[in-house]
Amino acid sequence: MNGTMKNNLLYLMVLPLVLWVSSCDDESTAGVTRITYYPTIEILGSPSVILNTGESYTDEGCYAELNGEDVSDQVIVTSNLNPNKVGIYKISYTTLNEDGFSAGTSRIVYVVHPTSIATLYFGESETATRHYYNAPIYITDNGDGTYLVDDILGGFQFNGVNPGFEPTYDFHTEAVISIAEDNTVSQIGETGSWYFGDLGTKVKLADGIFDPDTRTFVLNIDYGGTPLTVTLRAITK
């Protein structure tokens, strides 16, 4: 082997080593975390709470852990809770690790009135072939002896047949009702505009009854020619 060939062979052996050393010194990889520990988080207490209007509330919080250590004091808590107004509210809990990976959970708070007809209800809706439960329904007092039901279908569409399509589509069928002295329920005027109503499926209250002791409505609905039974039960503690 002559001197030129030896030099070329030595050069080829050294070149990969130089390239490997150069890649190890690449500043683009500096500071990158090679192992990340993901946080975990869990609610303390019930994931849903019912409060009466005006009632004080002390949140039980949550427990968060990162790589075996308690990091609950680093949890970010956000909430829109207004205990003085009937509504459905959320308390959210979020924690992050140093690489920006997050874990989160939330608690739902129902604020209800303990005695009024105007409060939050759980709606149940049933036809001969379909049956749905636990749709949140608002009833508000119009101040003239009538009440506005924000969905007289009891959640049949927005909670049962087509969940998740709102607010892009309106599946709440609003209706104004009155309650007679014998607790029978009747509808005042027509139902409000809603998605299928605009397409020709009409809804009207055939008849109904209200139980003031339990604040429960049982409504028989003409759902475009299909009988629909709706039960609204006031949410209570």
WOMOJO-V741001 format. One record per backbone hydrogen bond with DSSP energy under -1.0 kcal/mol. NH is the residue of the N-H (numbers start at 0). CO is the residue of the C=O. Records with the same first field share a line. If there is no record, write none. Layout:
NH->CO, CO
//
This chain:
5->1
6->2
7->3
8->4
9->5
10->6
11->7
12->8
13->9
14->10
17->13
18->14
19->15
20->16
21->17
22->18
23->19
24->20
25->22
28->25
29->26
31->28
39->64
41->62
43->60
48->107
50->109
52->111
53->82
54->51
62->41
64->39
65->68
68->65
70->63
73->70
74->71
75->93
77->91
79->89
84->81
86->110
88->108
90->106
91->77
92->104
93->75
94->102
96->100
99->96
102->94
104->92
106->90
107->46
108->88
109->48
110->86
111->50
118->116
120->136
121->232
122->134
123->230
124->131
125->228
126->129
131->124
134->122
136->120
138->118
139->147
141->145
146->176
147->139
148->174
149->137
151->172
153->150
155->152
158->154
159->154
160->155
161->156
164->161
168->164
174->148
176->146
177->185
179->183
182->179
184->207
185->177
187->175
191->173
194->169
197->193
199->196
200->195
203->221
205->219
206->219
208->217
209->182
210->215
214->210
215->210
216->231
217->208
218->229
219->206
220->227
221->203
222->225
223->201, 221
225->222
227->220
228->125
229->218
230->123
231->216
232->121
233->214
234->119
//
